[in-house]
Amino acid sequence: QVQLVESGGGLVQPGGSLRLSCAASGNIFRRNYMAWYRQAPGKQREWVATITTTGSTGYSNSVKGRFTISSDNAKNTAYLQMNNLKPEDTAVYYCKLNNVAGDYWGQGIQVTVSS
């Protein structure tokens, strides 16, 4: 089994920044990529960003230019630096790890952008 623990969420004012972390542990075997998703109240979960083990990244249009995904492969940890946050970024953010066994999800962490 693989366990994922997110941290770094909280309340921030519009225009502010937060950095999320996702630490993976357990039977991590042949990891392919890690990703961040989010789910706002009343909406479906949506993809935010992905980083592969080789460092390739991808972003949704809604966060491109404001969010940066990175990882420390030695620590099996992924990060999401979120800048210029907007109220519409308010959501529960989930970390996902994909390996040869399938997908693993964290429990999620709340990010609230409000004045």
PyMOL commands that set and color helices and strands:
alter all, ss='L'
color gray80, all
select helices_A, chain A and resi 73-75+87-89
alter helices_A, ss='H'
color red, helices_A
select strands_A, chain A and resi 2-7+10-12+18-26+31-39+46-52+57-59+67-72+77-82+91-99+102-105+109-113
alter strands_A, ss='S'
color yellow, strands_A
deselect
rebuild
show_as cartoon
